[in-house]
Amino acid sequence: MSRSPRLFVISGPSGAGKGTLVSRVREGRPDLGLTVSATTRKPRPGEVPDVSYHFLSEDEFSRLVEEGAFLEWDGHFERRYGTLWSEVNACLDEGRSVILEIDVNGGFNVKSAMPDAVLIFIAPPSLAILEERLRKRGSETDEQIAKRLSRVSMEMESSSRYDEVIVNDDLESAVDELAALIDRYETDERTHAHVRD
């Protein structure tokens, strides 16, 4: 069965488990491309430049915006984040599907630029569990967590505009569901036209 490379956008509230799910799926599918996002925020402990993120200055980021280098970009929490066209195209040109982990606004921007992109929303089982996951990470202040939680209702409402929704209440089941969705979209001719002209 042949596979056609697709662009998959994975979104959901911070703490919903997007990174863990993508990491687990890629263990079984190392051919899946994962882009490195650009950001103007400072690295957190343990993050590696150009592996975790492309850490850019405000001036560098602005220059790339002016040059049209971003498939999508957005600013929130006083920082900017974006996906470089070069990262996406490098994978698609190799015949590999690509996974983007970005917020819902970025997801909609990608869909506008590439209508054949597949938007998959990862939802937490509940707000209480989401808050517990955020606090366990220990990487943000109470104020930052409160800001993130205030965005959750908006993000959850936006999930109705996504192609697929996975509730991450059981990690193994959610991993299997995400892997199956990716496989279905890559192999089912009815789910896609050409990703790129």
Sequence and secondary structure as in RCSB ss.txt:
>XXXX:A:sequence
MSRSPRLFVISGPSGAGKGTLVSRVREGRPDLGLTVSATTRKPRPGEVPDVSYHFLSEDEFSRLVEEGAFLEWDG
HFERRYGTLWSEVNACLDEGRSVILEIDVNGGFNVKSAMPDAVLIFIAPPSLAILEERLRKRGSETDEQIAKRLS
RVSMEMESSSRYDEVIVNDDLESAVDELAALIDRYETDERTHAHVRD
>XXXX:A:secstr
      EEEEE  TTSSHHHHHHHHHHH TTSEE   EESS   TT  BTTTBEE  HHHHHHHHHTT EEEEEE
ETTEEEEEEHHHHHHHHHTT  EEEE  HHHHHHHHHH TT EEEEEE S HHHHHHHHHHH  S HHHHHHHHH
HHHHHHHHGGGSSEEEE SSHHHHHHHHHHHHHHHHH GGG S S  
